[in-house]
Amino acid sequence: MIAHSWVEKVSHTLSNAGRALQKEAFYIKNVERDRHALTELALTLGVTPAACDEALLNGQSRGD
């Protein structure tokens, strides 16, 4: 009976970890999509790719 309880706990933990990884992958995908869209907009407005990267890095260091 103890083994069954342990297996259930491990299964539950792995399931939660899987859901967390899916959420993280979704977040990363959205960030990359947004970054691409913002870069395209900036380039359309005449901002250089280096300036875009610098602005993104500055925002990340501030926690934006």
mmCIF file of the C-alpha atoms, coordinates in Angstrom:
data_MODEL
# 
_entry.id   MODEL 
# 
loop_
_atom_site.group_PDB 
_atom_site.id 
_atom_site.type_symbol 
_atom_site.label_atom_id 
_atom_site.label_alt_id 
_atom_site.label_comp_id 
_atom_site.label_asym_id 
_atom_site.label_entity_id 
_atom_site.label_seq_id 
_atom_site.pdbx_PDB_ins_code 
_atom_site.Cartn_x 
_atom_site.Cartn_y 
_atom_site.Cartn_z 
_atom_site.occupancy 
_atom_site.B_iso_or_equiv 
_atom_site.pdbx_formal_charge 
_atom_site.auth_seq_id 
_atom_site.auth_comp_id 
_atom_site.auth_asym_id 
_atom_site.auth_atom_id 
_atom_site.pdbx_PDB_model_num 
ATOM 1  C CA . MET A 1 1  ? 0.000  0.000  0.000   1.00 0.00 ? 1  MET A CA 1 
ATOM 2  C CA . ILE A 1 2  ? 2.876  2.366  0.769   1.00 0.00 ? 2  ILE A CA 1 
ATOM 3  C CA . ALA A 1 3  ? 4.318  1.802  -2.713  1.00 0.00 ? 3  ALA A CA 1 
ATOM 4  C CA . HIS A 1 4  ? 0.961  2.669  -4.286  1.00 0.00 ? 4  HIS A CA 1 
ATOM 5  C CA . SER A 1 5  ? 0.814  5.949  -2.329  1.00 0.00 ? 5  SER A CA 1 
ATOM 6  C CA . TRP A 1 6  ? 4.393  6.768  -3.328  1.00 0.00 ? 6  TRP A CA 1 
ATOM 7  C CA . VAL A 1 7  ? 3.617  6.077  -6.998  1.00 0.00 ? 7  VAL A CA 1 
ATOM 8  C CA . GLU A 1 8  ? 0.581  8.354  -6.811  1.00 0.00 ? 8  GLU A CA 1 
ATOM 9  C CA . LYS A 1 9  ? 2.659  11.150 -5.279  1.00 0.00 ? 9  LYS A CA 1 
ATOM 10 C CA . VAL A 1 10 ? 5.379  10.783 -7.904  1.00 0.00 ? 10 VAL A CA 1 
ATOM 11 C CA . SER A 1 11 ? 2.788  10.676 -10.679 1.00 0.00 ? 11 SER A CA 1 
ATOM 12 C CA . HIS A 1 12 ? 1.104  13.810 -9.333  1.00 0.00 ? 12 HIS A CA 1 
ATOM 13 C CA . THR A 1 13 ? 4.454  15.615 -9.043  1.00 0.00 ? 13 THR A CA 1 
ATOM 14 C CA . LEU A 1 14 ? 5.441  14.678 -12.594 1.00 0.00 ? 14 LEU A CA 1 
ATOM 15 C CA . SER A 1 15 ? 2.054  15.761 -13.891 1.00 0.00 ? 15 SER A CA 1 
ATOM 16 C CA . ASN A 1 16 ? 2.421  19.154 -12.208 1.00 0.00 ? 16 ASN A CA 1 
ATOM 17 C CA . ALA A 1 17 ? 5.945  19.505 -13.580 1.00 0.00 ? 17 ALA A CA 1 
ATOM 18 C CA . GLY A 1 18 ? 4.677  18.701 -17.071 1.00 0.00 ? 18 GLY A CA 1 
ATOM 19 C CA . ARG A 1 19 ? 1.980  21.355 -16.816 1.00 0.00 ? 19 ARG A CA 1 
ATOM 20 C CA . ALA A 1 20 ? 4.526  23.886 -15.564 1.00 0.00 ? 20 ALA A CA 1 
ATOM 21 C CA . LEU A 1 21 ? 6.817  23.110 -18.503 1.00 0.00 ? 21 LEU A CA 1 
ATOM 22 C CA . GLN A 1 22 ? 3.931  23.529 -20.949 1.00 0.00 ? 22 GLN A CA 1 
ATOM 23 C CA . LYS A 1 23 ? 3.094  26.924 -19.452 1.00 0.00 ? 23 LYS A CA 1 
ATOM 24 C CA . GLU A 1 24 ? 6.743  27.981 -19.650 1.00 0.00 ? 24 GLU A CA 1 
ATOM 25 C CA . ALA A 1 25 ? 7.001  26.862 -23.286 1.00 0.00 ? 25 ALA A CA 1 
ATOM 26 C CA . PHE A 1 26 ? 3.828  28.818 -24.103 1.00 0.00 ? 26 PHE A CA 1 
ATOM 27 C CA . TYR A 1 27 ? 5.255  31.911 -22.382 1.00 0.00 ? 27 TYR A CA 1 
ATOM 28 C CA . ILE A 1 28 ? 8.570  31.617 -24.249 1.00 0.00 ? 28 ILE A CA 1 
ATOM 29 C CA . LYS A 1 29 ? 6.746  31.179 -27.561 1.00 0.00 ? 29 LYS A CA 1 
ATOM 30 C CA . ASN A 1 30 ? 4.690  34.321 -26.900 1.00 0.00 ? 30 ASN A CA 1 
ATOM 31 C CA . VAL A 1 31 ? 7.749  36.322 -25.865 1.00 0.00 ? 31 VAL A CA 1 
ATOM 32 C CA . GLU A 1 32 ? 9.562  35.304 -29.042 1.00 0.00 ? 32 GLU A CA 1 
ATOM 33 C CA . ARG A 1 33 ? 6.504  36.177 -31.146 1.00 0.00 ? 33 ARG A CA 1 
ATOM 34 C CA . ASP A 1 34 ? 6.188  39.565 -29.456 1.00 0.00 ? 34 ASP A CA 1 
ATOM 35 C CA . ARG A 1 35 ? 9.912  40.248 -29.783 1.00 0.00 ? 35 ARG A CA 1 
ATOM 36 C CA . HIS A 1 36 ? 9.761  39.448 -33.487 1.00 0.00 ? 36 HIS A CA 1 
ATOM 37 C CA . ALA A 1 37 ? 6.741  41.723 -33.998 1.00 0.00 ? 37 ALA A CA 1 
ATOM 38 C CA . LEU A 1 38 ? 8.348  44.589 -32.082 1.00 0.00 ? 38 LEU A CA 1 
ATOM 39 C CA . THR A 1 39 ? 11.601 44.186 -34.000 1.00 0.00 ? 39 THR A CA 1 
ATOM 40 C CA . GLU A 1 40 ? 9.710  44.285 -37.312 1.00 0.00 ? 40 GLU A CA 1 
ATOM 41 C CA . LEU A 1 41 ? 7.876  47.428 -36.204 1.00 0.00 ? 41 LEU A CA 1 
ATOM 42 C CA . ALA A 1 42 ? 11.102 49.087 -35.073 1.00 0.00 ? 42 ALA A CA 1 
ATOM 43 C CA . LEU A 1 43 ? 12.816 48.266 -38.359 1.00 0.00 ? 43 LEU A CA 1 
ATOM 44 C CA . THR A 1 44 ? 9.840  49.712 -40.232 1.00 0.00 ? 44 THR A CA 1 
ATOM 45 C CA . LEU A 1 45 ? 10.269 52.888 -38.188 1.00 0.00 ? 45 LEU A CA 1 
ATOM 46 C CA . GLY A 1 46 ? 13.986 52.989 -39.014 1.00 0.00 ? 46 GLY A CA 1 
ATOM 47 C CA . VAL A 1 47 ? 15.436 51.751 -35.721 1.00 0.00 ? 47 VAL A CA 1 
ATOM 48 C CA . THR A 1 48 ? 18.560 49.609 -36.149 1.00 0.00 ? 48 THR A CA 1 
ATOM 49 C CA . PRO A 1 49 ? 18.583 45.957 -34.998 1.00 0.00 ? 49 PRO A CA 1 
ATOM 50 C CA . ALA A 1 50 ? 21.398 46.781 -32.537 1.00 0.00 ? 50 ALA A CA 1 
ATOM 51 C CA . ALA A 1 51 ? 19.264 49.510 -30.940 1.00 0.00 ? 51 ALA A CA 1 
ATOM 52 C CA . CYS A 1 52 ? 16.359 47.052 -30.655 1.00 0.00 ? 52 CYS A CA 1 
ATOM 53 C CA . ASP A 1 53 ? 18.559 44.483 -28.934 1.00 0.00 ? 53 ASP A CA 1 
ATOM 54 C CA . GLU A 1 54 ? 19.996 47.104 -26.585 1.00 0.00 ? 54 GLU A CA 1 
ATOM 55 C CA . ALA A 1 55 ? 16.516 48.313 -25.631 1.00 0.00 ? 55 ALA A CA 1 
ATOM 56 C CA . LEU A 1 56 ? 15.380 44.749 -24.970 1.00 0.00 ? 56 LEU A CA 1 
ATOM 57 C CA . LEU A 1 57 ? 18.423 44.062 -22.802 1.00 0.00 ? 57 LEU A CA 1 
ATOM 58 C CA . ASN A 1 58 ? 17.929 47.291 -20.858 1.00 0.00 ? 58 ASN A CA 1 
ATOM 59 C CA . GLY A 1 59 ? 14.302 46.394 -20.228 1.00 0.00 ? 59 GLY A CA 1 
ATOM 60 C CA . GLN A 1 60 ? 15.227 42.892 -19.040 1.00 0.00 ? 60 GLN A CA 1 
ATOM 61 C CA . SER A 1 61 ? 17.840 44.222 -16.618 1.00 0.00 ? 61 SER A CA 1 
ATOM 62 C CA . ARG A 1 62 ? 15.195 46.500 -15.059 1.00 0.00 ? 62 ARG A CA 1 
ATOM 63 C CA . GLY A 1 63 ? 12.665 43.688 -14.923 1.00 0.00 ? 63 GLY A CA 1 
ATOM 64 C CA . ASP A 1 64 ? 10.351 45.196 -17.573 1.00 0.00 ? 64 ASP A CA 1 
# 
